[in-house]
Amino acid sequence: LPVEILREFQAKFTFPLIEGYGLSEASPVVCLNPIHGPWKPGSIGLPIPQVDLSIQDEAGGHLPTGETGEVCVRGGNVMAGYWNQPEETARVLRAGWLLTGDIGHRDSDGYYFITDRKKDMIIVNGINVYPREVEEALYRFPGVHEAAVIGHPDPRRGEHPVAFVALASGATLDERTLLHHLREHLADYKVPRRIHFVATLPRNATGKVLKTTLREISLTKD
């Protein structure tokens, strides 16, 4: 949940919006911010009872507090495997842990934070760029209703960020102004090379932004 949307919700309503996290392979709830608090904006909260979370590196090593790696889940809620897909199952189950494909970290209080999807990470000149960080910066600009950032192939740098933005009703905004805002909050290599304004972002039936579709659109605009 973008932090700016959470802030706007809390400004309008007196009851809390509880952010959590889950996936179909874990039946589907994994963690959430405690109902009675404390809540941490930007965090997916704490593991639910009898479910373990860890942050692991590519080799399965457990990373300490504050370090970024893959979010992994273990518990009775985790699937036995994909039906009749042993190779796919082997890719996501390791030593009893489900590899979620999400990148994140844990803070000193045990709260977990999702940085981004592993497959959505952009690599610019060998440096990792997490689209969510750029998207959070876009959401902070008045008039931005929806934002999504993807990687576009770059012959010199490997990839460069490209943003798709849908404006709030009645809002007007140009690319130059928005890029100036981003340069004030992000390192230069994280700033999108292009911003495409769209009426709405493409989503699937569950509401997830279809970044595959956005990548295809970006290639047609190259």
N, C-alpha and C positions, 0 to 999 in steps of 0.2 A: 504494500500500500504506500503510494507516495506520501511523504511526510506532509507536504503542503495540503493534500486532500484531507488528511487526518486533522490538521490544524483548522481548516475551514469547517469540517464537520463539528469539531468540539466548540467552535465559536457559535454554532447555530443550535445545538442540542445540549440538553442537560444530562443525558444518559451516555455512557461510554461506548465507544466503538472498539471492540476487542480484536486486535490483530493476532492471527495464528498462522499455522502452516501445516500442510499435509499433501499427500499425493495418493493416487489410486492404488499404487503398489503397497501402501501402508494403511489401507482400509478405513478412512483416508487421513485421520487426524494424527499429527505427530507432536505438535506443541502449540502453546498459545500464551499470551500474557495473562497472568492470574486475574480471575473475574473481579476480585476485590482489590487488585493492585498489589504492588506498584506496577504501573505500566511504563514502558519505555518506547517513545515514538521511534519508528524505524526498525523496531525489533519484532521478531516473531514469537518472542517469549521464552518460556521454559518447557522442557519435555513433559508430556502428560504422564501420569503414574504408570510404572512398569514398562516405560519406553525409554531407551537410551539414545542419546545423540552424541556424535563426535565429529571433529574436524580432522580429516585425514589428507595426507599427501598422495601422490600418484602411486607410491609403493605400498600404501596401507599403513604408513606410520601415523600415529596420533599426534596432532600438532597442539602446542600449548595455547593458553589464553592469548587472544589478540592476533594470532597468526591466521592468515587466510588460506583456506583449502576447500576440499569437497565436503559437503554436509552428508553424513552417513547415519543411518537409522538401524536400530536393533530392537526387537521386541516381538511379542506374540501377534502383533498386528501386521507384521511384514509378510508378504506373499511367500509361498513356497517356490514360485517361479512362473514364468509365462507359459501358457498352455501350448504344448507341443513346439516350443521354441527354445531348445536347450542352449544354443549358441547365444541368443539374446539374454537368456537367464544368466549364463556365465559372465556376461559383461557387466551385470549390475549387482550380482551377489558375490561378496568376497569375505570369507572367514566369518560368516554369520551376519555380516553387515550389508544393508542395502545402500548402494551408491546412488544418490538421488540425482546427480547431474547438476545440482545447485552449488554455487560457490558462496562461502560465507565465513563467519568467525564467531567466536564466543567471547563475551566480556568477563570481567572479574567477578561479576555477580551470577554468572552462569546463564545469562540471557544470550540467545542466538540472533544473529543478524544475517540476512541473505544479501549478498553483494550482487549476484546475477546468475543467470543460467550459464553453465560451463560452455555450451555450444554457441552462446551469443557473445562471448567475450571477443573483443576486437584486439588484434595485435598490430601495433603501429611501431615500425622500426624495432621489433623485438620487445616492445614494452606493452604490458597488458593494460587495456582500457576497458573498464566496466561500463556498459551502456547505462546501467541504472544511475550511476553518479551523474552522467550528463543529463539524463532525463529528469533527475531531481532538480538540477539547476534550471532546466527549462520550465518546470512546473512552478518555480518560484517567481517567474515573470508574470505580471498581471495580464490577463487576457488569454493565457495558454490554458486550453481545456484538456487536451490530450497530447502526449508526446511519446515518441518511440525512436530509439537510435539503433542503427545497424551498421555493420562493417561493409564497406565497398572496396572491391579489389583495387590495389594501387601498385603500379609496376615498380615504383621506387621504394615505397614504404611497407609493402605487403598488403596493408589495408589502411583506410582512413574512415573516420566516423561520418555518417550521414544521418540527418534528423528528419523525421516527419512530424509535423505539428498541426493539430486541429485547434482552431481558435474558439473561444467562448462566443455565444450569440451576441452580435453587435460589436464585437471587438475588431479592431484593425491593427495590423502589425506588419512590419516589413523585415526582410531577412537581415539587412544591415543592422538594424536596432537590436535584434535578438542576438546576433553574433557578438556585438559589442558587449552585451550583458554577459554572455558566456565567457568572453575573454577576461572579464573582471573576476570570475569565480573559478576558472579552470586553467590548468596548464595548457600551453598552446597545442600540444599534440592531441589533447582530448577534445578540442573544439571542432565541431563538424565542419567539413569543407563545404557542404551544401545543406540548406534547409528547404524542404519541400512542404508547402502548405496544402493540406487536404481537408475535405469536409468532415471526414471521420476516419478513424483507423480501422483497418480490416480486423475482424475478430471471428473466432470460431464459436460453436454453439455454447461453450461454457464461459465465453467472455474474454478469453485470452487473446492478446494481440498476435496476429499472424505475421511474425517477423520474416518468415520464408517468403510470403507474398510481398512484403516491403522490399526485400532484397531483389526480387524479380523486377519490381517497379523501378528500383534504383538503377538496375542494369539497363533498362530501356531508356532512361534519361541520361545515360552517360554520353 
